[in-house]
Amino acid sequence: MADAEEETMEQRRAPHISAGSDPGTNPIGVVAYDDGLVRDALMAQCAADLDTSGYRLGGIVQSNPHREGRRRCDMYVKDLLGGDEVKISQDRGNEARGCRLDQDAFARIDAWIERAVLEHVDLLIINKFGREEAQGRGLRAVIAEALIADIPVIIGVSSQNLADFLAFAGDSATRLSPDIDTMTTWCRNAIKRRTQDQCEPGLPPVGA
């Protein structure tokens, strides 16, 4: 019974558009990548360009500053709506192996994105759909909530997780080239479509 309920919930949380629909109207823009540092830089630049244009953004972007003497970069995630930033990497030394992510930080990240959905931002930016999301955890549920709320989403997905992402998103996703012009153009068009869809036919715009 529990398994059936979970499956029903997952189906409700992952709306999709039929294969025959126009991919230009899909609510998710997915940027597939192999280099995570390039992905993070592109997503951050995309967010900065859209913010300059006055759009109200939610979601997260990641920065990866390097400290001298360290093999690995530090990792910070920024809340696009509230402006807060949290370090998600734990400093375990150069010889440490295995996962070095601070799991406590991810509870804050989930709350940030949940707030963005509840406040109906213009666009949700998620720096990556990672291993946790591919396994049905992480930010997967809140991404689906954004789609249910009719908020367009742009998200980075590594090549190794792309199949799992597409299984989750169905035909809702449009694959975007990993270049800033393509990404920002898709975002602007997605926000514009959402605004047009929210205007009821036959009624004058507010303030007319």
Backbone as a chain_set.jsonl record, in Angstrom:
{"seq": "MADAEEETMEQRRAPHISAGSDPGTNPIGVVAYDDGLVRDALMAQCAADLDTSGYRLGGIVQSNPHREGRRRCDMYVKDLLGGDEVKISQDRGNEARGCRLDQDAFARIDAWIERAVLEHVDLLIINKFGREEAQGRGLRAVIAEALIADIPVIIGVSSQNLADFLAFAGDSATRLSPDIDTMTTWCRNAIKRRTQDQCEPGLPPVGA", "coords": {"N": [[0.832, -1.203, 0.0], [1.921, 1.247, 0.878], [3.947, 1.566, -1.044], [2.438, 1.917, -3.365], [1.152, 4.312, -2.768], [3.352, 6.057, -2.661], [4.187, 5.934, -5.316], [2.002, 7.062, -6.617], [2.1, 9.653, -5.564], [4.561, 10.489, -6.627], [3.997, 10.475, -9.352], [2.101, 12.517, -9.434], [3.665, 14.649, -8.705], [5.386, 15.01, -10.791], [4.655, 16.404, -13.388], [4.057, 16.197, -16.923], [4.538, 17.051, -20.408], [2.939, 16.152, -23.392], [4.493, 14.107, -25.951], [4.091, 15.227, -28.409], [3.987, 17.946, -28.089], [5.019, 21.395, -28.431], [8.419, 21.912, -28.01], [9.363, 24.395, -27.348], [7.587, 25.46, -25.561], [7.902, 24.115, -23.229], [8.189, 23.647, -19.663], [10.639, 23.322, -18.389], [14.031, 24.063, -18.673], [16.886, 22.397, -19.53], [20.29, 22.1, -18.889], [22.774, 20.263, -20.001], [25.891, 18.887, -18.957], [29.442, 18.245, -18.638], [31.513, 19.227, -17.13], [31.543, 20.333, -13.947], [32.364, 22.776, -12.789], [32.253, 24.565, -14.905], [29.531, 24.465, -15.404], [28.492, 25.594, -12.983], [29.491, 28.202, -13.165], [28.202, 29.122, -15.49], [25.464, 28.972, -14.743], [25.421, 30.791, -12.648], [26.126, 33.158, -13.983], [23.985, 33.367, -15.735], [21.894, 33.792, -13.902], [22.739, 36.262, -12.84], [22.574, 37.958, -15.09], [19.808, 37.885, -15.63], [18.802, 38.911, -13.253], [19.747, 41.515, -13.391], [18.056, 42.463, -15.318], [15.776, 42.781, -13.923], [14.106, 40.676, -13.179], [12.375, 38.532, -10.9], [13.904, 36.202, -9.093], [14.216, 32.803, -7.981], [15.702, 30.035, -6.18], [18.962, 28.473, -6.491], [22.471, 29.183, -6.839], [25.859, 28.163, -7.373], [29.14, 28.737, -6.085], [32.694, 28.287, -6.341], [35.254, 28.814, -4.794], [38.82, 28.741, -4.743], [41.263, 27.71, -2.414], [44.58, 28.42, -1.547], [46.896, 25.784, -1.383], [45.086, 23.774, -1.071], [43.625, 20.811, -2.392], [41.075, 20.617, -3.352], [38.295, 22.723, -4.262], [36.519, 25.066, -2.165], [32.974, 25.01, -1.552], [30.183, 26.965, -2.101], [26.764, 27.875, -1.74], [24.265, 30.007, -2.959], [21.293, 31.712, -2.068], [19.0, 32.814, -4.302], [16.701, 34.342, -3.976], [16.566, 35.357, -1.312], [19.203, 36.106, -0.807], [21.001, 35.022, 0.989], [23.895, 33.02, 1.86], [25.473, 29.846, 1.984], [27.971, 27.6, 3.138], [28.628, 24.542, 1.665], [30.478, 22.557, 1.615], [32.582, 20.48, 3.563], [35.512, 21.006, 5.432], [37.749, 18.719, 5.368], [40.362, 18.185, 5.079], [43.226, 17.599, 2.913], [43.714, 14.897, 2.459], [41.431, 13.489, 2.816], [38.8, 11.246, 1.917], [35.878, 10.315, -0.007], [32.418, 11.467, 0.499], [32.126, 14.961, 1.038], [30.216, 16.781, 1.675], [28.176, 19.053, 3.49], [25.555, 17.984, 5.126], [23.677, 19.217, 6.763], [23.445, 21.76, 5.731], [21.855, 21.429, 3.527], [19.23, 21.272, 4.326], [18.589, 23.928, 4.802], [18.817, 24.893, 2.206], [16.743, 23.552, 0.886], [14.587, 24.756, 2.189], [14.895, 27.388, 1.317], [14.27, 27.157, -1.423], [11.695, 26.166, -1.298], [10.402, 28.392, -0.194], [10.706, 30.197, -2.325], [9.064, 29.024, -4.249], [6.566, 29.206, -2.972], [6.287, 31.937, -2.952], [5.942, 32.501, -5.568], [7.942, 33.135, -7.614], [9.445, 34.57, -10.612], [11.045, 32.817, -12.026], [12.712, 29.734, -11.478], [15.918, 28.786, -10.582], [18.075, 26.12, -10.605], [21.097, 24.866, -9.66], [22.03, 22.264, -10.041], [20.847, 18.971, -10.884], [21.455, 16.404, -9.092], [23.102, 13.423, -7.796], [21.593, 12.76, -5.506], [19.034, 13.712, -6.208], [18.597, 12.147, -8.475], [18.195, 9.716, -7.284], [15.783, 10.012, -6.158], [15.619, 11.733, -4.03], [16.735, 14.638, -2.219], [16.398, 17.726, -3.911], [14.331, 17.054, -5.51], [11.502, 16.819, -5.024], [10.707, 19.491, -4.49], [11.328, 20.724, -6.868], [9.418, 19.581, -8.525], [7.178, 20.692, -7.298], [7.446, 23.35, -8.039], [6.905, 23.184, -10.773], [4.248, 22.357, -10.699], [3.186, 24.665, -9.655], [3.374, 26.253, -11.841], [5.774, 27.554, -12.399], [8.509, 28.367, -14.305], [11.527, 26.45, -14.793], [15.037, 26.375, -14.801], [17.737, 24.203, -15.077], [20.769, 22.548, -14.189], [22.243, 19.557, -15.34], [24.244, 16.765, -14.933], [25.958, 14.764, -17.371], [25.992, 12.075, -16.627], [23.793, 11.824, -15.005], [21.689, 12.425, -16.622], [19.853, 10.658, -17.89], [18.322, 9.739, -15.71], [17.206, 12.158, -14.922], [15.605, 12.811, -17.16], [13.815, 10.707, -17.054], [12.416, 11.445, -14.821], [11.421, 14.015, -15.533], [10.065, 13.608, -17.905], [8.458, 14.604, -20.888], [8.63, 17.248, -20.322], [10.892, 18.757, -20.501], [13.219, 20.908, -22.171], [16.145, 20.616, -23.922], [19.012, 22.565, -23.554], [21.67, 24.35, -25.106], [24.881, 24.594, -23.597], [25.493, 27.488, -23.268], [25.63, 30.972, -22.563], [23.953, 32.821, -23.924], [21.944, 31.25, -25.165], [20.796, 30.124, -22.878], [19.856, 32.359, -21.335], [18.084, 33.504, -23.144], [16.144, 31.481, -23.404], [15.161, 31.499, -20.775], [14.064, 34.106, -20.532], [12.034, 33.959, -22.463], [10.485, 31.913, -21.377], [9.576, 33.077, -18.997], [8.092, 35.161, -20.084], [6.099, 33.725, -21.48], [4.773, 32.561, -19.331], [3.721, 34.819, -18.046], [1.967, 35.725, -20.017], [0.194, 33.562, -20.124], [-1.028, 33.803, -17.689], [-2.697, 35.919, -17.971], [-6.044, 36.482, -18.309], [-8.094, 35.685, -21.09], [-9.842, 38.184, -22.932], [-9.988, 40.046, -20.942], [-8.944, 43.27, -19.894], [-5.511, 44.305, -19.364], [-4.165, 44.719, -16.025], [-4.506, 47.937, -14.68], [-5.029, 49.166, -17.047]], "CA": [[0.0, 0.0, 0.0], [2.807, 2.405, 0.954], [4.626, 1.727, -2.323], [1.468, 2.448, -4.322], [0.931, 5.721, -2.445], [4.537, 6.795, -3.074], [4.196, 6.024, -6.77], [0.982, 8.027, -6.998], [2.626, 10.971, -5.234], [5.62, 10.836, -7.575], [3.367, 10.79, -10.633], [1.473, 13.821, -9.325], [4.697, 15.66, -8.54], [6.219, 15.116, -11.986], [3.816, 16.607, -14.556], [4.807, 16.214, -18.174], [3.834, 17.468, -21.612], [2.954, 15.048, -24.352], [5.619, 14.129, -26.877], [3.779, 16.018, -29.584], [3.917, 19.371, -27.795], [6.122, 22.233, -28.895], [9.42, 22.005, -26.957], [9.56, 25.784, -26.965], [6.666, 25.804, -24.483], [8.166, 23.26, -22.083], [8.457, 24.452, -18.463], [11.983, 23.096, -17.854], [15.191, 24.141, -19.545], [17.937, 21.585, -18.926], [21.627, 22.328, -19.427], [23.606, 19.088, -19.744], [27.289, 19.289, -18.882], [30.417, 17.288, -18.116], [32.375, 19.938, -16.194], [30.714, 20.994, -12.949], [32.785, 24.158, -12.565], [31.697, 25.335, -16.019], [28.089, 24.551, -15.135], [28.216, 26.553, -11.921], [29.776, 29.541, -13.673], [27.139, 29.483, -16.432], [24.21, 29.194, -14.029], [25.568, 32.039, -11.893], [26.087, 34.27, -14.938], [22.592, 33.444, -16.198], [21.13, 34.435, -12.832], [23.143, 37.668, -12.744], [22.027, 38.676, -16.245], [18.361, 38.011, -15.467], [18.577, 39.811, -12.118], [19.983, 42.873, -13.895], [16.869, 42.844, -16.09], [14.671, 43.041, -13.007], [13.274, 39.514, -12.9], [12.408, 38.04, -9.514], [14.396, 34.842, -9.228], [14.377, 31.936, -6.825], [16.595, 28.916, -6.438], [20.324, 28.533, -5.976], [23.653, 29.072, -7.695], [27.012, 27.698, -6.597], [30.477, 29.25, -6.371], [33.702, 27.305, -5.942], [36.549, 29.481, -4.632], [39.962, 27.864, -4.448], [42.202, 28.179, -1.398], [45.944, 27.957, -1.8], [47.3, 24.653, -0.576], [44.016, 22.778, -1.025], [43.406, 20.103, -3.649], [39.7, 20.834, -3.795], [37.691, 24.028, -4.005], [35.385, 25.186, -1.257], [31.729, 25.118, -2.307], [29.169, 27.807, -1.473], [25.505, 27.988, -2.471], [23.579, 31.272, -2.658], [19.848, 31.801, -2.251], [18.753, 33.92, -5.226], [15.592, 35.176, -3.521], [16.878, 36.051, -0.061], [20.557, 36.608, -0.818], [21.87, 34.332, 1.94], [24.847, 32.077, 1.291], [25.884, 28.825, 2.935], [29.026, 26.713, 2.68], [28.116, 23.173, 1.649], [31.589, 21.607, 1.68], [33.257, 20.373, 4.845], [36.965, 20.997, 5.312], [38.227, 17.482, 5.997], [41.773, 18.022, 4.773], [43.567, 17.157, 1.558], [43.808, 13.449, 2.326], [40.123, 12.877, 3.064], [38.136, 10.605, 0.789], [34.437, 10.173, 0.134], [31.571, 12.662, 0.452], [32.529, 16.037, 1.938], [29.134, 17.751, 1.71], [27.547, 19.308, 4.78], [24.149, 17.645, 4.934], [22.826, 20.176, 7.477], [23.222, 22.929, 4.87], [20.847, 21.153, 2.507], [17.914, 21.583, 4.88], [18.384, 25.35, 4.543], [18.634, 25.069, 0.768], [15.386, 23.1, 0.581], [13.673, 25.792, 2.691], [15.011, 28.533, 0.412], [13.55, 26.894, -2.671], [10.276, 26.077, -0.933], [9.917, 29.77, -0.06], [10.63, 30.785, -3.664], [7.864, 28.478, -4.891], [5.388, 29.771, -2.298], [6.188, 33.357, -3.31], [5.675, 32.56, -7.008], [8.979, 33.88, -8.336], [9.317, 34.51, -12.071], [11.823, 31.698, -12.561], [13.503, 28.995, -10.505], [17.209, 28.334, -11.095], [18.676, 25.066, -9.783], [22.412, 24.681, -10.277], [22.208, 20.908, -10.561], [20.073, 17.786, -10.536], [22.58, 15.524, -8.813], [22.892, 12.016, -7.451], [20.487, 12.657, -4.564], [17.781, 13.863, -6.962], [18.457, 10.978, -9.354], [17.738, 8.611, -6.459], [14.458, 10.316, -5.628], [15.697, 12.535, -2.804], [17.258, 15.977, -2.48], [15.489, 18.803, -4.313], [13.412, 16.522, -6.515], [10.102, 17.134, -4.721], [10.422, 20.914, -4.602], [11.348, 21.027, -8.304], [8.089, 19.224, -9.022], [6.229, 21.675, -6.778], [7.568, 24.549, -8.877], [6.198, 22.927, -12.025], [2.825, 22.361, -10.388], [2.841, 26.078, -9.463], [3.548, 26.912, -13.135], [6.985, 28.366, -12.379], [9.531, 27.744, -15.162], [12.739, 26.027, -14.093], [16.235, 26.03, -15.571], [18.481, 23.332, -14.19], [21.937, 21.87, -14.738], [22.233, 18.1, -15.134], [25.447, 16.137, -15.465], [25.691, 13.744, -18.381], [25.753, 10.774, -16.01], [22.462, 11.818, -14.382], [20.703, 12.922, -17.577], [18.797, 9.665, -18.11], [17.442, 9.768, -14.537], [16.452, 13.403, -14.959], [14.581, 12.727, -18.204], [12.788, 9.795, -16.56], [11.634, 12.242, -13.873], [10.774, 15.166, -16.169], [9.273, 13.236, -19.07], [8.571, 15.5, -22.039], [8.548, 18.634, -19.861], [12.187, 19.429, -20.58], [13.877, 21.306, -23.409], [17.59, 20.61, -23.722], [19.62, 23.822, -23.967], [23.117, 24.365, -25.269], [25.516, 25.222, -22.438], [26.07, 28.817, -23.526], [24.84, 31.937, -21.81], [22.925, 33.445, -24.752], [20.844, 30.294, -25.286], [20.161, 29.955, -21.569], [19.092, 33.534, -20.931], [16.971, 33.67, -24.078], [15.094, 30.536, -23.012], [14.571, 31.964, -19.516], [13.218, 35.275, -20.801], [10.847, 33.504, -23.177], [9.662, 31.127, -20.449], [8.911, 34.027, -18.106], [7.099, 35.881, -20.892], [4.973, 32.815, -21.715], [4.034, 32.409, -18.08], [2.969, 36.052, -17.835], [0.861, 35.734, -20.986], [-0.773, 32.526, -19.744], [-1.748, 34.227, -16.49], [-3.666, 36.949, -18.357], [-7.269, 35.85, -18.79], [-8.547, 36.239, -22.378], [-11.022, 39.034, -22.916], [-9.924, 41.052, -19.879], [-7.839, 44.213, -20.104], [-4.452, 44.174, -18.376], [-4.328, 45.518, -14.828], [-4.022, 49.302, -14.811], [-5.379, 49.71, -18.356]], "C": [[0.868, 1.256, 0.0], [3.503, 2.655, -0.367], [3.708, 2.343, -3.361], [1.225, 3.925, -4.077], [2.115, 6.569, -2.883], [4.577, 6.972, -4.576], [3.182, 7.044, -7.25], [1.455, 9.448, -6.731], [3.675, 11.411, -6.239], [5.03, 11.205, -8.926], [2.726, 12.16, -10.59], [2.501, 14.94, -9.274], [5.542, 15.841, -9.792], [5.354, 15.261, -13.229], [4.65, 16.611, -15.826], [3.906, 16.638, -19.32], [3.961, 16.361, -22.633], [4.068, 15.226, -25.373], [5.358, 15.004, -28.087], [3.746, 17.51, -29.352], [5.159, 20.098, -28.306], [7.164, 22.347, -27.79], [9.706, 23.422, -26.52], [8.642, 26.225, -25.849], [6.902, 24.957, -23.236], [8.586, 24.082, -20.87], [9.842, 24.268, -17.871], [13.014, 23.27, -18.957], [16.332, 23.397, -18.878], [19.255, 21.811, -19.661], [22.482, 21.128, -19.042], [25.073, 19.477, -19.824], [28.153, 18.113, -18.436], [31.304, 17.926, -17.046], [31.521, 20.741, -15.211], [31.093, 22.439, -12.695], [32.263, 25.073, -13.669], [30.206, 25.53, -15.816], [27.786, 25.62, -14.109], [28.445, 27.986, -12.383], [28.679, 30.01, -14.618], [25.832, 29.798, -15.709], [24.27, 30.501, -13.243], [25.505, 33.251, -12.82], [24.674, 34.47, -15.47], [21.739, 34.172, -15.167], [21.458, 35.922, -12.733], [22.555, 38.493, -13.882], [20.523, 38.9, -16.092], [18.017, 38.958, -14.318], [18.759, 41.266, -12.548], [18.779, 43.392, -14.67], [15.635, 43.026, -15.218], [13.761, 41.865, -12.734], [13.436, 39.086, -11.442], [12.725, 36.552, -9.551], [14.387, 34.113, -7.897], [15.325, 30.809, -7.187], [18.002, 29.195, -5.944], [21.354, 28.521, -7.106], [24.835, 28.743, -6.791], [28.289, 28.395, -7.046], [31.499, 28.31, -5.75], [35.076, 27.955, -5.799], [37.645, 28.492, -4.223], [40.851, 28.514, -3.396], [43.574, 27.581, -1.656], [46.303, 26.825, -0.835], [46.253, 23.564, -0.464], [43.841, 22.13, -2.389], [42.035, 20.419, -4.219], [39.229, 22.239, -3.45], [36.727, 23.943, -2.823], [34.13, 25.351, -2.112], [30.702, 25.907, -1.492], [27.927, 27.851, -2.366], [24.78, 29.244, -1.997], [22.098, 31.18, -2.975], [19.541, 33.027, -3.115], [17.635, 34.846, -4.766], [15.989, 36.001, -2.299], [18.282, 36.617, 0.017], [21.507, 35.938, 0.161], [22.788, 33.35, 1.218], [25.28, 31.099, 2.37], [26.99, 27.977, 2.316], [28.533, 25.277, 2.767], [29.223, 22.131, 1.699], [32.213, 21.639, 3.07], [34.767, 20.294, 4.613], [37.507, 19.797, 6.086], [39.698, 17.206, 5.684], [42.013, 17.424, 3.401], [43.54, 15.65, 1.379], [42.465, 12.751, 2.51], [39.546, 12.304, 1.787], [36.631, 10.538, 1.056], [33.721, 11.511, 0.15], [32.047, 13.7, 1.463], [31.463, 17.122, 2.017], [28.541, 17.851, 3.111], [26.039, 19.093, 4.624], [23.22, 18.615, 5.648], [22.51, 21.394, 6.608], [22.084, 22.683, 3.889], [19.427, 21.348, 3.025], [17.586, 23.056, 4.656], [18.104, 25.593, 3.06], [17.215, 24.671, 0.358], [14.366, 24.148, 1.028], [13.717, 27.033, 1.808], [14.151, 28.332, -0.831], [12.051, 26.774, -2.416], [9.672, 27.47, -0.813], [9.75, 30.419, -1.426], [9.384, 30.308, -4.404], [6.609, 29.104, -4.294], [5.191, 31.238, -2.663], [6.06, 33.571, -4.81], [6.672, 33.464, -7.747], [8.776, 33.729, -9.844], [9.961, 33.255, -12.653], [12.595, 31.052, -11.421], [14.769, 28.487, -11.182], [17.787, 27.316, -10.119], [20.009, 24.708, -10.417], [22.642, 23.255, -10.745], [21.161, 19.934, -10.035], [21.123, 16.689, -10.355], [22.184, 14.113, -8.441], [21.722, 11.833, -6.488], [19.144, 12.744, -5.281], [17.538, 12.661, -7.873], [17.921, 9.771, -8.599], [16.423, 8.905, -5.75], [14.456, 11.175, -4.385], [16.121, 13.96, -3.166], [16.174, 16.981, -2.829], [14.414, 18.341, -5.293], [11.958, 16.945, -6.269], [9.792, 18.613, -4.924], [10.516, 21.386, -6.053], [9.981, 20.732, -8.906], [7.033, 20.21, -8.537], [6.268, 22.966, -7.602], [6.806, 24.368, -10.184], [4.69, 22.93, -11.809], [2.331, 23.799, -10.204], [3.031, 26.898, -10.725], [4.713, 27.9, -13.114], [8.022, 27.692, -13.273], [10.819, 27.498, -14.392], [13.858, 25.835, -15.109], [17.174, 25.308, -14.615], [19.675, 22.719, -14.909], [21.897, 20.387, -14.395], [23.501, 17.519, -15.736], [25.063, 15.05, -16.46], [25.356, 12.4, -17.75], [24.391, 10.678, -15.334], [21.349, 12.2, -15.347], [19.558, 11.942, -17.792], [17.811, 9.653, -16.944], [16.603, 11.034, -14.517], [15.319, 13.327, -15.971], [13.474, 11.758, -17.812], [11.864, 10.526, -15.58], [10.803, 13.305, -14.593], [9.885, 14.801, -17.338], [9.531, 14.184, -20.227], [8.473, 16.976, -21.635], [9.805, 19.433, -20.158], [12.612, 19.741, -22.01], [15.376, 21.36, -23.145], [18.196, 21.864, -24.338], [21.119, 23.659, -24.14], [23.739, 25.063, -24.067], [26.249, 26.51, -22.794], [25.099, 29.858, -23.012], [23.728, 32.567, -22.644], [21.712, 32.532, -24.891], [20.074, 30.183, -23.982], [19.306, 31.156, -21.192], [17.917, 33.787, -21.865], [15.825, 32.741, -23.719], [14.393, 31.024, -21.746], [13.632, 33.144, -19.743], [11.916, 34.859, -21.498], [9.909, 32.718, -22.265], [8.91, 32.036, -19.489], [7.808, 34.779, -18.86], [5.875, 35.007, -21.148], [4.125, 32.665, -20.469], [3.16, 33.632, -17.815], [1.76, 36.112, -18.767], [-0.22, 34.727, -20.6], [-1.602, 32.941, -18.542], [-2.765, 35.314, -16.775], [-4.902, 36.272, -18.926], [-7.696, 36.483, -20.108], [-9.802, 37.081, -22.205], [-11.005, 40.107, -21.846], [-8.757, 42.0, -20.145], [-6.76, 43.994, -19.051], [-4.684, 45.077, -17.197], [-3.742, 46.904, -15.067], [-4.377, 49.931, -16.145], [-6.512, 50.701, -18.236]], "O": [[0.619, 2.2, -0.749], [3.648, 3.803, -0.787], [4.131, 3.189, -4.148], [1.103, 4.709, -5.019], [1.934, 7.665, -3.413], [4.955, 8.035, -5.068], [3.454, 7.807, -8.177], [1.25, 10.344, -7.55], [3.688, 12.567, -6.661], [5.5, 12.138, -9.577], [2.781, 12.901, -11.571], [2.243, 16.049, -9.742], [6.355, 16.764, -9.84], [5.31, 14.346, -14.051], [5.821, 16.988, -15.803], [2.679, 16.592, -19.221], [4.998, 15.704, -22.716], [4.527, 16.339, -25.628], [6.299, 15.476, -28.727], [3.509, 18.278, -30.285], [6.197, 19.492, -28.573], [6.835, 22.838, -26.71], [10.238, 23.637, -25.431], [8.883, 27.265, -25.237], [6.152, 25.083, -22.269], [9.262, 25.1, -21.018], [10.203, 24.985, -16.937], [12.886, 22.697, -20.039], [16.711, 23.738, -17.758], [19.325, 21.724, -20.887], [22.872, 20.99, -17.883], [25.459, 20.299, -20.655], [27.648, 17.115, -17.921], [31.792, 17.233, -16.152], [30.86, 21.706, -15.594], [30.218, 23.257, -12.411], [31.878, 26.213, -13.41], [29.677, 26.621, -16.029], [26.92, 26.466, -14.331], [27.68, 28.884, -12.032], [28.266, 31.168, -14.559], [25.167, 30.783, -16.029], [23.283, 31.234, -13.178], [24.893, 34.261, -12.474], [24.218, 35.601, -15.636], [20.958, 35.059, -15.511], [20.562, 36.748, -12.561], [22.087, 39.609, -13.659], [20.023, 39.984, -16.391], [17.051, 39.717, -14.402], [18.011, 42.144, -12.117], [18.506, 44.592, -14.687], [14.568, 43.385, -15.715], [12.72, 42.043, -12.102], [14.496, 39.259, -10.84], [11.907, 35.743, -9.991], [14.53, 34.716, -6.833], [15.704, 30.645, -8.346], [18.21, 30.05, -5.084], [21.14, 27.936, -8.168], [24.808, 29.015, -5.591], [28.497, 28.618, -8.238], [31.216, 27.626, -4.766], [35.972, 27.68, -6.596], [37.415, 27.549, -3.467], [41.155, 29.704, -3.47], [43.708, 26.392, -1.945], [46.046, 26.905, 0.366], [46.495, 22.536, 0.169], [43.9, 22.804, -3.417], [41.861, 20.479, -5.436], [39.692, 22.857, -2.492], [36.19, 22.877, -2.523], [34.212, 25.781, -3.263], [30.394, 25.563, -0.351], [28.031, 27.863, -3.593], [24.69, 29.511, -0.799], [21.698, 30.645, -4.009], [19.798, 34.157, -2.699], [17.623, 36.022, -5.13], [15.767, 37.211, -2.266], [18.539, 37.515, 0.819], [22.698, 36.247, 0.171], [22.494, 32.907, 0.107], [25.436, 31.474, 3.532], [26.957, 27.672, 1.124], [28.072, 24.839, 3.821], [28.94, 20.939, 1.813], [32.351, 22.703, 3.675], [35.232, 19.601, 3.708], [37.697, 19.858, 7.301], [40.215, 16.13, 5.985], [41.122, 16.821, 2.804], [43.363, 15.168, 0.261], [42.383, 11.531, 2.369], [39.785, 12.827, 0.698], [36.177, 10.686, 2.191], [34.311, 12.552, -0.141], [32.339, 13.364, 2.611], [31.762, 18.259, 2.383], [28.423, 16.853, 3.822], [25.342, 19.932, 4.054], [22.092, 18.826, 5.202], [21.44, 21.989, 6.731], [21.418, 23.628, 3.465], [18.51, 21.569, 2.233], [16.443, 23.4, 4.356], [17.249, 26.406, 2.709], [16.568, 25.369, -0.421], [13.388, 24.401, 0.323], [12.686, 27.664, 1.575], [13.403, 29.222, -1.236], [11.239, 27.226, -3.223], [8.556, 27.706, -1.277], [8.764, 31.116, -1.665], [8.729, 31.085, -5.1], [5.695, 29.488, -5.024], [4.062, 31.729, -2.683], [6.069, 34.711, -5.274], [6.287, 34.425, -8.412], [8.026, 32.862, -10.294], [9.485, 32.701, -13.643], [13.072, 31.733, -10.513], [14.707, 27.837, -12.226], [17.969, 27.617, -8.939], [20.057, 24.294, -11.575], [23.356, 23.031, -11.723], [20.666, 20.054, -8.914], [21.617, 16.119, -11.328], [21.076, 13.663, -8.733], [20.948, 10.885, -6.617], [18.231, 11.964, -5.01], [16.402, 12.212, -8.023], [17.273, 8.903, -9.183], [15.997, 8.163, -4.866], [13.418, 11.34, -3.745], [15.891, 14.422, -4.283], [15.159, 17.082, -2.14], [13.675, 19.159, -5.841], [11.268, 17.375, -7.193], [8.742, 18.96, -5.465], [9.85, 22.35, -6.428], [9.449, 21.518, -9.691], [6.099, 20.532, -9.27], [5.233, 23.593, -7.829], [6.137, 25.291, -10.649], [3.94, 23.445, -12.639], [1.195, 24.116, -10.553], [2.869, 28.118, -10.694], [4.646, 28.959, -13.739], [8.383, 26.543, -13.02], [11.16, 28.233, -13.465], [13.658, 25.211, -16.151], [17.381, 25.745, -13.483], [19.6, 22.407, -16.098], [21.551, 20.015, -13.274], [23.802, 17.748, -16.907], [23.969, 14.489, -16.391], [24.525, 11.661, -18.278], [23.885, 9.578, -15.113], [20.189, 12.292, -14.947], [18.402, 12.358, -17.868], [16.601, 9.568, -17.156], [15.431, 11.002, -14.144], [14.195, 13.733, -15.676], [12.319, 11.955, -18.189], [10.666, 10.247, -15.525], [9.621, 13.478, -14.297], [9.032, 15.596, -17.734], [10.677, 14.528, -20.517], [8.263, 17.846, -22.48], [9.788, 20.661, -20.078], [12.398, 18.951, -22.929], [15.825, 22.07, -22.246], [17.931, 22.19, -25.495], [21.759, 22.911, -23.401], [23.174, 26.035, -23.566], [27.467, 26.61, -22.642], [23.886, 29.649, -23.025], [22.648, 32.826, -22.112], [20.576, 32.986, -24.751], [18.844, 30.152, -23.981], [18.158, 30.995, -20.776], [16.862, 34.24, -21.42], [14.665, 33.152, -23.724], [13.167, 30.969, -21.655], [12.526, 33.173, -19.203], [10.837, 35.348, -21.163], [8.689, 32.839, -22.366], [7.738, 31.798, -19.196], [6.722, 35.001, -18.325], [4.742, 35.479, -21.048], [2.896, 32.644, -20.544], [2.005, 33.503, -17.411], [0.667, 36.503, -18.356], [-1.411, 35.008, -20.733], [-2.738, 32.495, -18.38], [-3.607, 35.612, -15.929], [-4.812, 35.559, -19.926], [-7.664, 37.707, -20.234], [-10.702, 36.738, -21.438], [-11.875, 40.976, -21.817], [-7.692, 41.562, -20.578], [-7.065, 43.54, -17.948], [-5.337, 46.111, -17.337], [-2.634, 47.041, -15.585], [-4.069, 51.101, -16.374], [-6.946, 51.267, -19.239]]}, "num_chains": 1, "name": "protein.A"}
